[in-house]
Amino acid sequence: MRVLPPDKMADLMRDIDAMPNSDPNKVVLKRFIGSKSIQVTLDSVGRICLPDDMAKAAGLTKEAVLVGLLDRFEIWSPERFEKVTASDEIMAQEAFKMME
């Protein structure tokens, strides 16, 4: 589950809106993001409360892993994060080579 601050969400929506109407990905992205996104607010101590259906879809039960992505963060179940970390390790080696 990816968490975007309001300004980044607005940037994302502007980028999608800028896509040509002839691009079939435009409507797919709008539908997918529009139907799967929810705006949450922080409580008085800065916490967010995920809706039950989102937590269930993300496999979250008692524990969660917050992962920073420089300009946003993701929320993972520990089990799913462990799996993605293994594949990220492999892909990161190639990605870092491209930066050289």
Secondary structure, DSSP 8 states (H G I E B T S, - for coil): -EE--HHHHHHHHHHHHHS-TT-HHHHHHHHHHHHH-------TTS-----HHHHHHTT-SS--EEEE-SSSEEEE-HHHHHHHHHHHHHHHHHHHHHH-
